[in-house]
Amino acid sequence: MSKLTDLLNVVVTTLQESPVCQTTRTLETQQFSDDQFSLKVRSEIVDKSDLQVRLYQNNEHTDYAYQWFRGEQHLARWDNKEHFPDIPTQPHHFHNADGKVESSQMTGVPSHDLPIVLDHIATRIKQPPE
């Protein structure tokens, strides 16, 4: 198996096994070399919102963005773009629904990060009406 396949499997399996995710689909994968690739996966959440996972790996470095949204409404985002140098956990940071940027528990390792993202969502979702 390739590193892309392994990482995609971790992401998809974690999302599929979460009780907050209804459906999960791979939107995009690109492999530039064995050590350089990207992927985008989206899950529909039980409250009809969506979680999108974007990862770009280059050797041992991973750029990530975990974005939770409903239509055009931003609900939360975790990423490691290096544009908030004053955040203590930089480059890792969290954008809340109000646009405030805060410290983040993320590490850039999806097997560590995704359960935290899913727990955050689980504590905030509203179940759709029956």
N, C-alpha and C positions, 0 to 999 in steps of 0.2 A: 504494500500500500504506500501511496505517496503521503507526504506531509499534508498536502491539501486535503486529500481524502480523509486522513486521520482527524484533522481539525474540523472539517465539515461534519464528520460523524459525531464528534463530541458536541458540537453546537446543536445539530438536529436532534440527537438523542436527548440531550438535556431539555430542550424545548418540548419535545413530544412527551416526555415523561412528567412534565409539570402539569398539575391540575388546573393552572390558570390559562393554559394554552389550548385552544380548540383545534386549530389546524396549523401546520407548519409547512412552508415550501421554500425551496432554494430558488432564489431569483437570479443569481449570477455567480459564476466562478470563472476566474481567469488564472491561468498558470503561465508565468513568464519563465520560470526555471524551477528546478526541484526545491530551491530555497526561497523563491519569490513568487507570491500568489496573492489573490484576493478572493473574498467571498461575500455574498449578501444573502441573508436568510430572513424571512418574515414569518411571524406567527400572529394569528388572530387570537386575541384574548377573549375570555368568556364574556366580558362586558362590551364586546364589539369594538374595542380599541385594538391597536396593533403594536407589536414590538418588532423592530428591525435591528438586526445584528449585522454590522459591517466590519470586516477584518481585512487588514493588509499585512502580510508577513514578508519580511525581507531578512533572510538568515535568522538570527535569534531575536530580532526586534519585531514587535507587533503593534501596529496602529489599530485602534478600535474605536467604534462608536456604537453604543447601545441606545436606541432612541425609541421611546414610548410615545405614541401619539394617537389621536382620534381625528380622522380626516386631516384638516389643516391645523388642528389644535395641538400644540406641543404640550406634552404632559411631563416628560422628564428626559434627560439625556446625560449619559456618562461618556466621556471620551478622554483621549490623552494628547490632543493637539497642544502644542507648546505655546499657547497664547495667553496664559494667565500665570506669569512668573511669581506673583505674590501669594498664590494659593499654597499653603504648607505642603500639600501632597502632590504638587506639580511634578510632572505634567498631568497627572490624573486629577480629574475634577468632575463635578456634577452640576448640571443646569436644572434648576427646579422649574415648576410650571409657571412661576412668576418671572422667570428669566434671571434669577439670582444665581451666581456661580459660587459653589462651595467646595470644600474638601471632599475627597472621595476615597472609598475603601478599595477601589479597583486596583488591580496589579498588572493588567494586560494579559492575564492567563484566563482564557474563557472558562475552564473548568472551575476556577475560583470565582470569577466575576459573575457568570450567569445566574448561579443560585442567589446571589445577593440582589441582582436586578429583579429576578422573579419574586423574591420575598418582598421587596419594596412594592412591586405591583400588587401582589396578593393582599397586602395590608391596606391598599387604597382603592381597589376596584369595587364597583357597585354591580351586583348581579343584574342582568337584563330582566325586564318583566316577563312573566310566563305567558 
